[in-house]
């Protein structure tokens, strides 16, 4: 399904969606998903990443085909639980960092296993719930 994409950007308001403002159509799936077989969506259950703009209830677009890079947001398994964290790496040292009310980092030492399931490429945040 495509939705009209306005040719103008909104600075402090929203233009009338009259036909002279329309530029093209936007398919959100095509816009948000680069590698369809490697991509999944996941809902966020906590506010641990609020400082990064990710809030409880948001839907994450996660690409399993990407290798995590320093400071990217990832979905990983930590103590048997899926978590959303910022991935940090300096040489052989890796950490998963949250940025909520109780900002903390989990450092990983050599020999520990870190299972990163994918890199978060987008976050969908609704201001008004439609359902």
Backbone atoms as SQL, in Angstrom:
CREATE TABLE atoms (id INTEGER PRIMARY KEY, chain TEXT, resi INTEGER, resn TEXT, atom TEXT, x REAL, y REAL, z REAL);
INSERT INTO atoms VALUES
  (1, 'A', 1, 'UNK', 'N', 0.846, -1.183, 0.000),
  (2, 'A', 1, 'UNK', 'CA', 0.000, 0.000, 0.000),
  (3, 'A', 1, 'UNK', 'C', 0.883, 1.234, 0.000),
  (4, 'A', 2, 'UNK', 'N', 0.598, 2.164, -0.875),
  (5, 'A', 2, 'UNK', 'CA', 1.352, 3.411, -0.909),
  (6, 'A', 2, 'UNK', 'C', 0.496, 4.543, -0.364),
  (7, 'A', 3, 'UNK', 'N', 1.175, 5.524, 0.184),
  (8, 'A', 3, 'UNK', 'CA', 0.529, 6.692, 0.778),
  (9, 'A', 3, 'UNK', 'C', 1.134, 7.918, 0.113),
  (10, 'A', 4, 'UNK', 'N', 0.351, 8.960, -0.162),
  (11, 'A', 4, 'UNK', 'CA', 0.913, 10.145, -0.815),
  (12, 'A', 4, 'UNK', 'C', 2.038, 10.771, 0.019),
  (13, 'A', 5, 'UNK', 'N', 3.115, 11.159, -0.670),
  (14, 'A', 5, 'UNK', 'CA', 4.239, 11.852, -0.051),
  (15, 'A', 5, 'UNK', 'C', 4.217, 13.294, -0.530),
  (16, 'A', 6, 'UNK', 'N', 4.125, 14.217, 0.409),
  (17, 'A', 6, 'UNK', 'CA', 4.090, 15.630, 0.039),
  (18, 'A', 6, 'UNK', 'C', 5.465, 16.087, -0.409),
  (19, 'A', 7, 'UNK', 'N', 5.499, 16.952, -1.404),
  (20, 'A', 7, 'UNK', 'CA', 6.754, 17.443, -1.952),
  (21, 'A', 7, 'UNK', 'C', 7.413, 18.458, -1.029),
  (22, 'A', 8, 'UNK', 'N', 6.645, 19.046, -0.144),
  (23, 'A', 8, 'UNK', 'CA', 7.177, 20.054, 0.768),
  (24, 'A', 8, 'UNK', 'C', 7.508, 19.443, 2.114),
  (25, 'A', 9, 'UNK', 'N', 8.402, 20.114, 2.843),
  (26, 'A', 9, 'UNK', 'CA', 8.699, 19.689, 4.209),
  (27, 'A', 9, 'UNK', 'C', 7.934, 20.588, 5.156),
  (28, 'A', 10, 'UNK', 'N', 7.613, 20.086, 6.342),
  (29, 'A', 10, 'UNK', 'CA', 6.864, 20.863, 7.328),
  (30, 'A', 10, 'UNK', 'C', 7.827, 21.483, 8.332),
  (31, 'A', 11, 'UNK', 'N', 7.822, 22.802, 8.420),
  (32, 'A', 11, 'UNK', 'CA', 8.658, 23.494, 9.390),
  (33, 'A', 11, 'UNK', 'C', 7.881, 23.773, 10.670),
  (34, 'A', 12, 'UNK', 'N', 6.701, 24.328, 10.517),
  (35, 'A', 12, 'UNK', 'CA', 5.919, 24.662, 11.709),
  (36, 'A', 12, 'UNK', 'C', 4.441, 24.412, 11.483),
  (37, 'A', 13, 'UNK', 'N', 4.126, 23.602, 10.526),
  (38, 'A', 13, 'UNK', 'CA', 2.724, 23.345, 10.243),
  (39, 'A', 13, 'UNK', 'C', 2.591, 22.258, 9.208),
  (40, 'A', 14, 'UNK', 'N', 1.401, 22.082, 8.733),
  (41, 'A', 14, 'UNK', 'CA', 1.131, 21.039, 7.757),
  (42, 'A', 14, 'UNK', 'C', 0.354, 21.651, 6.606),
  (43, 'A', 15, 'UNK', 'N', 0.902, 21.593, 5.389),
  (44, 'A', 15, 'UNK', 'CA', 0.193, 22.181, 4.255),
  (45, 'A', 15, 'UNK', 'C', -1.050, 21.388, 3.901),
  (46, 'A', 16, 'UNK', 'N', -1.959, 22.038, 3.249),
  (47, 'A', 16, 'UNK', 'CA', -3.144, 21.345, 2.756),
  (48, 'A', 16, 'UNK', 'C', -2.703, 20.286, 1.758),
  (49, 'A', 17, 'UNK', 'N', -3.237, 19.075, 1.868),
  (50, 'A', 17, 'UNK', 'CA', -2.808, 18.030, 0.933),
  (51, 'A', 17, 'UNK', 'C', -3.435, 18.197, -0.449),
  (52, 'A', 18, 'UNK', 'N', -3.417, 19.408, -0.947),
  (53, 'A', 18, 'UNK', 'CA', -3.957, 19.666, -2.284),
  (54, 'A', 18, 'UNK', 'C', -3.026, 19.040, -3.318),
  (55, 'A', 19, 'UNK', 'N', -3.545, 18.777, -4.501),
  (56, 'A', 19, 'UNK', 'CA', -2.789, 18.051, -5.517),
  (57, 'A', 19, 'UNK', 'C', -1.497, 18.759, -5.914),
  (58, 'A', 20, 'UNK', 'N', -1.417, 20.101, -5.797),
  (59, 'A', 20, 'UNK', 'CA', -0.191, 20.784, -6.206),
  (60, 'A', 20, 'UNK', 'C', 0.943, 20.572, -5.199),
  (61, 'A', 21, 'UNK', 'N', 0.674, 19.970, -4.039),
  (62, 'A', 21, 'UNK', 'CA', 1.720, 19.666, -3.069),
  (63, 'A', 21, 'UNK', 'C', 2.238, 18.231, -3.212),
  (64, 'A', 22, 'UNK', 'N', 1.504, 17.396, -3.916),
  (65, 'A', 22, 'UNK', 'CA', 1.886, 15.990, -4.002),
  (66, 'A', 22, 'UNK', 'C', 3.072, 15.801, -4.932),
  (67, 'A', 23, 'UNK', 'N', 4.032, 15.001, -4.484),
  (68, 'A', 23, 'UNK', 'CA', 5.218, 14.737, -5.281),
  (69, 'A', 23, 'UNK', 'C', 5.192, 13.316, -5.832),
  (70, 'A', 24, 'UNK', 'N', 4.950, 12.361, -4.952),
  (71, 'A', 24, 'UNK', 'CA', 4.948, 10.950, -5.344),
  (72, 'A', 24, 'UNK', 'C', 4.248, 10.155, -4.256),
  (73, 'A', 25, 'UNK', 'N', 4.232, 8.857, -4.429),
  (74, 'A', 25, 'UNK', 'CA', 3.670, 7.989, -3.400),
  (75, 'A', 25, 'UNK', 'C', 4.811, 7.348, -2.632),
  (76, 'A', 26, 'UNK', 'N', 4.529, 6.993, -1.392),
  (77, 'A', 26, 'UNK', 'CA', 5.538, 6.388, -0.540),
  (78, 'A', 26, 'UNK', 'C', 5.010, 5.056, -0.022),
  (79, 'A', 27, 'UNK', 'N', 5.733, 3.996, -0.290),
  (80, 'A', 27, 'UNK', 'CA', 5.426, 2.682, 0.259),
  (81, 'A', 27, 'UNK', 'C', 6.335, 2.527, 1.476),
  (82, 'A', 28, 'UNK', 'N', 5.744, 2.508, 2.682),
  (83, 'A', 28, 'UNK', 'CA', 6.551, 2.462, 3.899),
  (84, 'A', 28, 'UNK', 'C', 7.395, 1.196, 3.978),
  (85, 'A', 29, 'UNK', 'N', 6.897, 0.097, 3.474),
  (86, 'A', 29, 'UNK', 'CA', 7.676, -1.136, 3.479),
  (87, 'A', 29, 'UNK', 'C', 8.945, -0.960, 2.641),
  (88, 'A', 30, 'UNK', 'N', 8.804, -0.407, 1.448),
  (89, 'A', 30, 'UNK', 'CA', 9.973, -0.181, 0.588),
  (90, 'A', 30, 'UNK', 'C', 10.934, 0.824, 1.217),
  (91, 'A', 31, 'UNK', 'N', 10.404, 1.796, 1.925),
  (92, 'A', 31, 'UNK', 'CA', 11.219, 2.839, 2.538),
  (93, 'A', 31, 'UNK', 'C', 11.988, 2.325, 3.756),
  (94, 'A', 32, 'UNK', 'N', 11.363, 1.465, 4.550),
  (95, 'A', 32, 'UNK', 'CA', 11.959, 1.019, 5.815),
  (96, 'A', 32, 'UNK', 'C', 12.706, -0.304, 5.737),
  (97, 'A', 33, 'UNK', 'N', 12.402, -1.136, 4.742),
  (98, 'A', 33, 'UNK', 'CA', 12.984, -2.474, 4.688),
  (99, 'A', 33, 'UNK', 'C', 13.912, -2.583, 3.488),
  (100, 'A', 34, 'UNK', 'N', 15.185, -2.812, 3.774),
  (101, 'A', 34, 'UNK', 'CA', 16.174, -2.962, 2.704),
  (102, 'A', 34, 'UNK', 'C', 16.336, -4.425, 2.286),
  (103, 'A', 35, 'UNK', 'N', 16.399, -5.319, 3.265),
  (104, 'A', 35, 'UNK', 'CA', 16.626, -6.739, 3.011),
  (105, 'A', 35, 'UNK', 'C', 15.454, -7.525, 3.595),
  (106, 'A', 36, 'UNK', 'N', 14.433, -7.753, 2.776),
  (107, 'A', 36, 'UNK', 'CA', 13.180, -8.350, 3.258),
  (108, 'A', 36, 'UNK', 'C', 13.369, -9.682, 3.990),
  (109, 'A', 37, 'UNK', 'N', 14.125, -10.646, 3.446),
  (110, 'A', 37, 'UNK', 'CA', 14.253, -11.925, 4.157),
  (111, 'A', 37, 'UNK', 'C', 14.974, -11.807, 5.503),
  (112, 'A', 38, 'UNK', 'N', 15.772, -10.779, 5.690),
  (113, 'A', 38, 'UNK', 'CA', 16.557, -10.629, 6.922),
  (114, 'A', 38, 'UNK', 'C', 15.926, -9.654, 7.909),
  (115, 'A', 39, 'UNK', 'N', 14.745, -9.126, 7.596),
  (116, 'A', 39, 'UNK', 'CA', 14.154, -8.075, 8.416),
  (117, 'A', 39, 'UNK', 'C', 12.954, -8.578, 9.201),
  (118, 'A', 40, 'UNK', 'N', 12.863, -8.120, 10.454),
  (119, 'A', 40, 'UNK', 'CA', 11.684, -8.400, 11.263),
  (120, 'A', 40, 'UNK', 'C', 11.326, -7.145, 12.054),
  (121, 'A', 41, 'UNK', 'N', 10.106, -7.123, 12.572),
  (122, 'A', 41, 'UNK', 'CA', 9.630, -6.023, 13.394),
  (123, 'A', 41, 'UNK', 'C', 9.535, -6.512, 14.832),
  (124, 'A', 42, 'UNK', 'N', 9.785, -5.622, 15.774),
  (125, 'A', 42, 'UNK', 'CA', 9.734, -5.989, 17.185),
  (126, 'A', 42, 'UNK', 'C', 9.210, -4.805, 17.980),
  (127, 'A', 43, 'UNK', 'N', 8.283, -5.080, 18.901),
  (128, 'A', 43, 'UNK', 'CA', 7.735, -4.021, 19.748),
  (129, 'A', 43, 'UNK', 'C', 8.607, -3.864, 20.996),
  (130, 'A', 44, 'UNK', 'N', 8.799, -2.620, 21.425),
  (131, 'A', 44, 'UNK', 'CA', 9.624, -2.305, 22.589),
  (132, 'A', 44, 'UNK', 'C', 8.763, -2.379, 23.852),
  (133, 'A', 45, 'UNK', 'N', 9.282, -3.048, 24.899),
  (134, 'A', 45, 'UNK', 'CA', 8.507, -3.268, 26.117),
  (135, 'A', 45, 'UNK', 'C', 8.934, -2.387, 27.289),
  (136, 'A', 46, 'UNK', 'N', 10.043, -1.649, 27.160),
  (137, 'A', 46, 'UNK', 'CA', 10.530, -0.824, 28.275),
  (138, 'A', 46, 'UNK', 'C', 10.932, 0.558, 27.783),
  (139, 'A', 47, 'UNK', 'N', 11.266, 1.412, 28.727),
  (140, 'A', 47, 'UNK', 'CA', 11.767, 2.750, 28.392),
  (141, 'A', 47, 'UNK', 'C', 13.280, 2.840, 28.556),
  (142, 'A', 48, 'UNK', 'N', 13.987, 1.707, 28.512),
  (143, 'A', 48, 'UNK', 'CA', 15.433, 1.680, 28.710),
  (144, 'A', 48, 'UNK', 'C', 16.212, 2.453, 27.650),
  (145, 'A', 49, 'UNK', 'N', 15.586, 2.730, 26.519),
  (146, 'A', 49, 'UNK', 'CA', 16.290, 3.414, 25.428),
  (147, 'A', 49, 'UNK', 'C', 15.698, 4.787, 25.124),
  (148, 'A', 50, 'UNK', 'N', 14.978, 5.337, 26.075),
  (149, 'A', 50, 'UNK', 'CA', 14.301, 6.617, 25.871),
  (150, 'A', 50, 'UNK', 'C', 15.274, 7.733, 25.468),
  (151, 'A', 51, 'UNK', 'N', 16.478, 7.692, 26.026),
  (152, 'A', 51, 'UNK', 'CA', 17.488, 8.695, 25.688),
  (153, 'A', 51, 'UNK', 'C', 17.944, 8.639, 24.241),
  (154, 'A', 52, 'UNK', 'N', 17.672, 7.529, 23.581),
  (155, 'A', 52, 'UNK', 'CA', 17.993, 7.380, 22.164),
  (156, 'A', 52, 'UNK', 'C', 16.762, 7.593, 21.291),
  (157, 'A', 53, 'UNK', 'N', 15.651, 8.010, 21.903),
  (158, 'A', 53, 'UNK', 'CA', 14.426, 8.277, 21.150),
  (159, 'A', 53, 'UNK', 'C', 13.556, 7.054, 20.934),
  (160, 'A', 54, 'UNK', 'N', 13.850, 5.957, 21.625),
  (161, 'A', 54, 'UNK', 'CA', 13.064, 4.732, 21.502),
  (162, 'A', 54, 'UNK', 'C', 12.275, 4.553, 22.783),
  (163, 'A', 55, 'UNK', 'N', 10.951, 4.451, 22.652),
  (164, 'A', 55, 'UNK', 'CA', 10.087, 4.395, 23.828),
  (165, 'A', 55, 'UNK', 'C', 9.249, 3.125, 23.852),
  (166, 'A', 56, 'UNK', 'N', 8.728, 2.828, 25.038),
  (167, 'A', 56, 'UNK', 'CA', 7.828, 1.683, 25.221),
  (168, 'A', 56, 'UNK', 'C', 6.693, 1.766, 24.196),
  (169, 'A', 57, 'UNK', 'N', 6.421, 0.658, 23.521),
  (170, 'A', 57, 'UNK', 'CA', 5.345, 0.610, 22.528),
  (171, 'A', 57, 'UNK', 'C', 5.798, 0.873, 21.101),
  (172, 'A', 58, 'UNK', 'N', 6.984, 1.442, 20.925),
  (173, 'A', 58, 'UNK', 'CA', 7.490, 1.675, 19.570),
  (174, 'A', 58, 'UNK', 'C', 7.712, 0.346, 18.864),
  (175, 'A', 59, 'UNK', 'N', 7.670, 0.375, 17.549),
  (176, 'A', 59, 'UNK', 'CA', 7.956, -0.807, 16.751),
  (177, 'A', 59, 'UNK', 'C', 9.298, -0.579, 16.060),
  (178, 'A', 60, 'UNK', 'N', 10.215, -1.519, 16.278),
  (179, 'A', 60, 'UNK', 'CA', 11.543, -1.433, 15.685),
  (180, 'A', 60, 'UNK', 'C', 11.597, -2.227, 14.394),
  (181, 'A', 61, 'UNK', 'N', 12.330, -1.707, 13.430),
  (182, 'A', 61, 'UNK', 'CA', 12.636, -2.429, 12.204),
  (183, 'A', 61, 'UNK', 'C', 14.062, -2.941, 12.393),
  (184, 'A', 62, 'UNK', 'N', 14.221, -4.273, 12.391),
  (185, 'A', 62, 'UNK', 'CA', 15.503, -4.887, 12.715),
  (186, 'A', 62, 'UNK', 'C', 16.002, -5.705, 11.526),
  (187, 'A', 63, 'UNK', 'N', 17.239, -5.429, 11.106),
  (188, 'A', 63, 'UNK', 'CA', 17.846, -6.114, 9.969),
  (189, 'A', 63, 'UNK', 'C', 18.885, -7.104, 10.481),
  (190, 'A', 64, 'UNK', 'N', 18.592, -8.403, 10.338),
  (191, 'A', 64, 'UNK', 'CA', 19.506, -9.456, 10.803),
  (192, 'A', 64, 'UNK', 'C', 20.704, -9.624, 9.890),
  (193, 'A', 65, 'UNK', 'N', 20.661, -9.068, 8.702),
  (194, 'A', 65, 'UNK', 'CA', 21.747, -9.226, 7.739),
  (195, 'A', 65, 'UNK', 'C', 22.898, -8.255, 7.939),
  (196, 'A', 66, 'UNK', 'N', 22.742, -7.306, 8.819),
  (197, 'A', 66, 'UNK', 'CA', 23.790, -6.305, 9.050),
  (198, 'A', 66, 'UNK', 'C', 24.714, -6.729, 10.187),
  (199, 'A', 67, 'UNK', 'N', 25.980, -6.400, 10.063),
  (200, 'A', 67, 'UNK', 'CA', 26.946, -6.604, 11.141),
  (201, 'A', 67, 'UNK', 'C', 26.931, -5.355, 11.996),
  (202, 'A', 68, 'UNK', 'N', 26.744, -5.498, 13.312),
  (203, 'A', 68, 'UNK', 'CA', 26.665, -4.292, 14.158),
  (204, 'A', 68, 'UNK', 'C', 27.967, -3.501, 14.152),
  (205, 'A', 69, 'UNK', 'N', 27.814, -2.201, 14.056),
  (206, 'A', 69, 'UNK', 'CA', 28.942, -1.272, 14.084),
  (207, 'A', 69, 'UNK', 'C', 28.880, -0.464, 15.374),
  (208, 'A', 70, 'UNK', 'N', 30.010, 0.091, 15.768),
  (209, 'A', 70, 'UNK', 'CA', 30.108, 0.905, 16.983),
  (210, 'A', 70, 'UNK', 'C', 29.011, 1.974, 17.009),
  (211, 'A', 71, 'UNK', 'N', 28.277, 2.025, 18.112),
  (212, 'A', 71, 'UNK', 'CA', 27.230, 2.996, 18.428),
  (213, 'A', 71, 'UNK', 'C', 25.914, 2.782, 17.683),
  (214, 'A', 72, 'UNK', 'N', 25.761, 1.669, 16.971),
  (215, 'A', 72, 'UNK', 'CA', 24.458, 1.369, 16.381),
  (216, 'A', 72, 'UNK', 'C', 23.560, 0.747, 17.448),
  (217, 'A', 73, 'UNK', 'N', 22.253, 0.862, 17.253),
  (218, 'A', 73, 'UNK', 'CA', 21.277, 0.243, 18.151),
  (219, 'A', 73, 'UNK', 'C', 21.045, -1.175, 17.641),
  (220, 'A', 74, 'UNK', 'N', 21.047, -2.141, 18.573),
  (221, 'A', 74, 'UNK', 'CA', 20.896, -3.542, 18.198),
  (222, 'A', 74, 'UNK', 'C', 19.852, -4.226, 19.067),
  (223, 'A', 75, 'UNK', 'N', 19.368, -5.357, 18.592),
  (224, 'A', 75, 'UNK', 'CA', 18.584, -6.288, 19.402),
  (225, 'A', 75, 'UNK', 'C', 19.530, -7.447, 19.700),
  (226, 'A', 76, 'UNK', 'N', 19.696, -7.748, 20.986),
  (227, 'A', 76, 'UNK', 'CA', 20.628, -8.798, 21.402),
  (228, 'A', 76, 'UNK', 'C', 19.983, -9.660, 22.473),
  (229, 'A', 77, 'UNK', 'N', 20.597, -10.808, 22.725),
  (230, 'A', 77, 'UNK', 'CA', 20.156, -11.667, 23.810),
  (231, 'A', 77, 'UNK', 'C', 21.102, -11.459, 24.982),
  (232, 'A', 78, 'UNK', 'N', 20.511, -11.116, 26.117),
  (233, 'A', 78, 'UNK', 'CA', 21.279, -10.861, 27.329),
  (234, 'A', 78, 'UNK', 'C', 20.637, -11.664, 28.451),
  (235, 'A', 79, 'UNK', 'N', 21.364, -12.630, 28.980),
  (236, 'A', 79, 'UNK', 'CA', 20.852, -13.498, 30.048),
  (237, 'A', 79, 'UNK', 'C', 19.525, -14.145, 29.656),
  (238, 'A', 80, 'UNK', 'N', 19.427, -14.597, 28.405),
  (239, 'A', 80, 'UNK', 'CA', 18.236, -15.299, 27.944),
  (240, 'A', 80, 'UNK', 'C', 17.063, -14.406, 27.591),
  (241, 'A', 81, 'UNK', 'N', 17.260, -13.101, 27.608),
  (242, 'A', 81, 'UNK', 'CA', 16.175, -12.155, 27.323),
  (243, 'A', 81, 'UNK', 'C', 16.579, -11.246, 26.164),
  (244, 'A', 82, 'UNK', 'N', 15.622, -10.956, 25.275),
  (245, 'A', 82, 'UNK', 'CA', 15.892, -10.010, 24.196),
  (246, 'A', 82, 'UNK', 'C', 15.925, -8.598, 24.771),
  (247, 'A', 83, 'UNK', 'N', 16.933, -7.825, 24.383),
  (248, 'A', 83, 'UNK', 'CA', 17.051, -6.439, 24.819),
  (249, 'A', 83, 'UNK', 'C', 17.396, -5.567, 23.620),
  (250, 'A', 84, 'UNK', 'N', 17.055, -4.292, 23.723),
  (251, 'A', 84, 'UNK', 'CA', 17.445, -3.289, 22.735),
  (252, 'A', 84, 'UNK', 'C', 18.489, -2.415, 23.416),
  (253, 'A', 85, 'UNK', 'N', 19.668, -2.303, 22.812),
  (254, 'A', 85, 'UNK', 'CA', 20.763, -1.550, 23.415),
  (255, 'A', 85, 'UNK', 'C', 21.613, -0.922, 22.327),
  (256, 'A', 86, 'UNK', 'N', 22.427, 0.035, 22.731),
  (257, 'A', 86, 'UNK', 'CA', 23.430, 0.589, 21.831),
  (258, 'A', 86, 'UNK', 'C', 24.672, -0.304, 21.925),
  (259, 'A', 87, 'UNK', 'N', 25.188, -0.699, 20.783),
  (260, 'A', 87, 'UNK', 'CA', 26.377, -1.544, 20.709),
  (261, 'A', 87, 'UNK', 'C', 27.605, -0.640, 20.671),
  (262, 'A', 88, 'UNK', 'N', 28.543, -0.914, 21.555),
  (263, 'A', 88, 'UNK', 'CA', 29.803, -0.162, 21.554),
  (264, 'A', 88, 'UNK', 'C', 30.960, -1.139, 21.504),
  (265, 'A', 89, 'UNK', 'N', 31.950, -0.784, 20.689),
  (266, 'A', 89, 'UNK', 'CA', 33.118, -1.657, 20.563),
  (267, 'A', 89, 'UNK', 'C', 34.369, -0.811, 20.393),
  (268, 'A', 90, 'UNK', 'N', 35.368, -1.125, 21.220),
  (269, 'A', 90, 'UNK', 'CA', 36.698, -0.512, 21.135),
  (270, 'A', 90, 'UNK', 'C', 37.697, -1.660, 21.136),
  (271, 'A', 91, 'UNK', 'N', 38.267, -1.942, 19.989),
  (272, 'A', 91, 'UNK', 'CA', 39.173, -3.083, 19.890),
  (273, 'A', 91, 'UNK', 'C', 38.409, -4.360, 20.173),
  (274, 'A', 92, 'UNK', 'N', 38.879, -5.142, 21.148),
  (275, 'A', 92, 'UNK', 'CA', 38.205, -6.393, 21.517),
  (276, 'A', 92, 'UNK', 'C', 37.164, -6.200, 22.605),
  (277, 'A', 93, 'UNK', 'N', 37.027, -5.007, 23.150),
  (278, 'A', 93, 'UNK', 'CA', 36.071, -4.755, 24.238),
  (279, 'A', 93, 'UNK', 'C', 34.728, -4.342, 23.651),
  (280, 'A', 94, 'UNK', 'N', 33.674, -5.025, 24.118),
  (281, 'A', 94, 'UNK', 'CA', 32.322, -4.729, 23.654),
  (282, 'A', 94, 'UNK', 'C', 31.429, -4.427, 24.843),
  (283, 'A', 95, 'UNK', 'N', 30.435, -3.579, 24.605),
  (284, 'A', 95, 'UNK', 'CA', 29.458, -3.251, 25.645),
  (285, 'A', 95, 'UNK', 'C', 28.105, -3.029, 24.994),
  (286, 'A', 96, 'UNK', 'N', 27.059, -3.278, 25.781),
  (287, 'A', 96, 'UNK', 'CA', 25.691, -2.926, 25.405),
  (288, 'A', 96, 'UNK', 'C', 25.249, -1.850, 26.374),
  (289, 'A', 97, 'UNK', 'N', 24.771, -0.737, 25.847),
  (290, 'A', 97, 'UNK', 'CA', 24.455, 0.428, 26.670),
  (291, 'A', 97, 'UNK', 'C', 22.977, 0.774, 26.546),
  (292, 'A', 98, 'UNK', 'N', 22.325, 0.958, 27.696),
  (293, 'A', 98, 'UNK', 'CA', 20.955, 1.456, 27.696),
  (294, 'A', 98, 'UNK', 'C', 21.018, 2.951, 28.000),
  (295, 'A', 99, 'UNK', 'N', 19.933, 3.631, 27.758),
  (296, 'A', 99, 'UNK', 'CA', 19.923, 5.070, 28.009),
  (297, 'A', 99, 'UNK', 'C', 18.533, 5.499, 28.459),
  (298, 'A', 100, 'UNK', 'N', 18.087, 4.868, 29.544),
  (299, 'A', 100, 'UNK', 'CA', 16.794, 5.214, 30.115),
  (300, 'A', 100, 'UNK', 'C', 17.014, 5.902, 31.451),
  (301, 'A', 101, 'UNK', 'N', 16.044, 5.762, 32.315),
  (302, 'A', 101, 'UNK', 'CA', 16.107, 6.382, 33.637),
  (303, 'A', 101, 'UNK', 'C', 17.292, 5.849, 34.437),
  (304, 'A', 102, 'UNK', 'N', 17.579, 4.564, 34.290),
  (305, 'A', 102, 'UNK', 'CA', 18.695, 3.939, 35.002),
  (306, 'A', 102, 'UNK', 'C', 19.775, 3.582, 33.989),
  (307, 'A', 103, 'UNK', 'N', 20.407, 4.612, 33.413),
  (308, 'A', 103, 'UNK', 'CA', 21.438, 4.453, 32.385),
  (309, 'A', 103, 'UNK', 'C', 22.529, 3.503, 32.877),
  (310, 'A', 104, 'UNK', 'N', 22.798, 2.474, 32.089),
  (311, 'A', 104, 'UNK', 'CA', 23.829, 1.529, 32.486),
  (312, 'A', 104, 'UNK', 'C', 24.438, 0.872, 31.248),
  (313, 'A', 105, 'UNK', 'N', 25.630, 0.295, 31.461),
  (314, 'A', 105, 'UNK', 'CA', 26.320, -0.431, 30.395),
  (315, 'A', 105, 'UNK', 'C', 26.634, -1.833, 30.883),
  (316, 'A', 106, 'UNK', 'N', 26.544, -2.792, 29.979),
  (317, 'A', 106, 'UNK', 'CA', 26.939, -4.157, 30.263),
  (318, 'A', 106, 'UNK', 'C', 28.192, -4.433, 29.454),
  (319, 'A', 107, 'UNK', 'N', 29.314, -4.629, 30.147),
  (320, 'A', 107, 'UNK', 'CA', 30.583, -4.896, 29.482),
  (321, 'A', 107, 'UNK', 'C', 30.751, -6.392, 29.282),
  (322, 'A', 108, 'UNK', 'N', 31.321, -6.772, 28.161),
  (323, 'A', 108, 'UNK', 'CA', 31.567, -8.168, 27.859),
  (324, 'A', 108, 'UNK', 'C', 33.062, -8.410, 27.828),
  (325, 'A', 109, 'UNK', 'N', 33.476, -9.449, 28.511),
  (326, 'A', 109, 'UNK', 'CA', 34.881, -9.831, 28.575),
  (327, 'A', 109, 'UNK', 'C', 35.142, -10.948, 27.573),
  (328, 'A', 110, 'UNK', 'N', 36.405, -11.167, 27.263),
  (329, 'A', 110, 'UNK', 'CA', 36.783, -12.235, 26.357),
  (330, 'A', 110, 'UNK', 'C', 36.267, -13.567, 26.898),
  (331, 'A', 111, 'UNK', 'N', 35.703, -14.367, 26.030),
  (332, 'A', 111, 'UNK', 'CA', 35.156, -15.653, 26.435),
  (333, 'A', 111, 'UNK', 'C', 33.658, -15.629, 26.654),
  (334, 'A', 112, 'UNK', 'N', 33.086, -14.454, 26.919),
  (335, 'A', 112, 'UNK', 'CA', 31.639, -14.358, 27.056),
  (336, 'A', 112, 'UNK', 'C', 31.014, -14.315, 25.669),
  (337, 'A', 113, 'UNK', 'N', 29.799, -14.813, 25.587),
  (338, 'A', 113, 'UNK', 'CA', 29.110, -14.842, 24.305),
  (339, 'A', 113, 'UNK', 'C', 28.066, -13.735, 24.241),
  (340, 'A', 114, 'UNK', 'N', 28.152, -12.952, 23.203),
  (341, 'A', 114, 'UNK', 'CA', 27.169, -11.906, 22.947),
  (342, 'A', 114, 'UNK', 'C', 26.443, -12.288, 21.673),
  (343, 'A', 115, 'UNK', 'N', 25.134, -12.475, 21.755),
  (344, 'A', 115, 'UNK', 'CA', 24.331, -12.833, 20.589),
  (345, 'A', 115, 'UNK', 'C', 23.548, -11.615, 20.126),
  (346, 'A', 116, 'UNK', 'N', 24.011, -11.009, 19.053),
  (347, 'A', 116, 'UNK', 'CA', 23.304, -9.886, 18.448),
  (348, 'A', 116, 'UNK', 'C', 22.416, -10.454, 17.351),
  (349, 'A', 117, 'UNK', 'N', 21.118, -10.181, 17.453),
  (350, 'A', 117, 'UNK', 'CA', 20.163, -10.717, 16.482),
  (351, 'A', 117, 'UNK', 'C', 19.979, -9.798, 15.286),
  (352, 'A', 118, 'UNK', 'N', 20.274, -8.523, 15.433),
  (353, 'A', 118, 'UNK', 'CA', 20.135, -7.632, 14.301),
  (354, 'A', 118, 'UNK', 'C', 20.355, -6.186, 14.690),
  (355, 'A', 119, 'UNK', 'N', 20.501, -5.367, 13.669),
  (356, 'A', 119, 'UNK', 'CA', 20.710, -3.935, 13.828),
  (357, 'A', 119, 'UNK', 'C', 19.373, -3.225, 13.615),
  (358, 'A', 120, 'UNK', 'N', 19.036, -2.336, 14.527),
  (359, 'A', 120, 'UNK', 'CA', 17.802, -1.553, 14.412),
  (360, 'A', 120, 'UNK', 'C', 18.036, -0.469, 13.366),
  (361, 'A', 121, 'UNK', 'N', 17.244, -0.497, 12.308),
  (362, 'A', 121, 'UNK', 'CA', 17.402, 0.489, 11.238),
  (363, 'A', 121, 'UNK', 'C', 16.396, 1.625, 11.338),
  (364, 'A', 122, 'UNK', 'N', 15.263, 1.368, 12.007),
  (365, 'A', 122, 'UNK', 'CA', 14.229, 2.394, 12.162),
  (366, 'A', 122, 'UNK', 'C', 13.405, 2.107, 13.407),
  (367, 'A', 123, 'UNK', 'N', 12.761, 3.155, 13.891),
  (368, 'A', 123, 'UNK', 'CA', 11.821, 3.024, 14.998),
  (369, 'A', 123, 'UNK', 'C', 10.542, 3.745, 14.596),
  (370, 'A', 124, 'UNK', 'N', 9.427, 3.077, 14.766),
  (371, 'A', 124, 'UNK', 'CA', 8.136, 3.664, 14.425),
  (372, 'A', 124, 'UNK', 'C', 7.462, 4.064, 15.729),
  (373, 'A', 125, 'UNK', 'N', 7.233, 5.349, 15.896),
  (374, 'A', 125, 'UNK', 'CA', 6.635, 5.880, 17.124),
  (375, 'A', 125, 'UNK', 'C', 5.306, 6.541, 16.784),
  (376, 'A', 126, 'UNK', 'N', 4.247, 6.056, 17.389),
  (377, 'A', 126, 'UNK', 'CA', 2.921, 6.646, 17.162),
  (378, 'A', 126, 'UNK', 'C', 2.641, 7.697, 18.233),
  (379, 'A', 127, 'UNK', 'N', 2.186, 8.842, 17.820),
  (380, 'A', 127, 'UNK', 'CA', 1.777, 9.893, 18.755),
  (381, 'A', 127, 'UNK', 'C', 0.321, 9.687, 19.160),
  (382, 'A', 128, 'UNK', 'N', -0.480, 9.170, 18.245),
  (383, 'A', 128, 'UNK', 'CA', -1.876, 8.868, 18.480),
  (384, 'A', 128, 'UNK', 'C', -2.087, 7.425, 18.035),
  (385, 'A', 129, 'UNK', 'N', -2.511, 6.585, 18.954),
  (386, 'A', 129, 'UNK', 'CA', -2.747, 5.178, 18.625),
  (387, 'A', 129, 'UNK', 'C', -3.959, 5.080, 17.720),
  (388, 'A', 130, 'UNK', 'N', -3.829, 4.317, 16.651),
  (389, 'A', 130, 'UNK', 'CA', -4.923, 4.186, 15.700),
  (390, 'A', 130, 'UNK', 'C', -5.791, 2.987, 16.009),
  (391, 'A', 131, 'UNK', 'N', -5.329, 2.084, 16.834),
  (392, 'A', 131, 'UNK', 'CA', -6.111, 0.886, 17.175),
  (393, 'A', 131, 'UNK', 'C', -6.003, 0.608, 18.635);
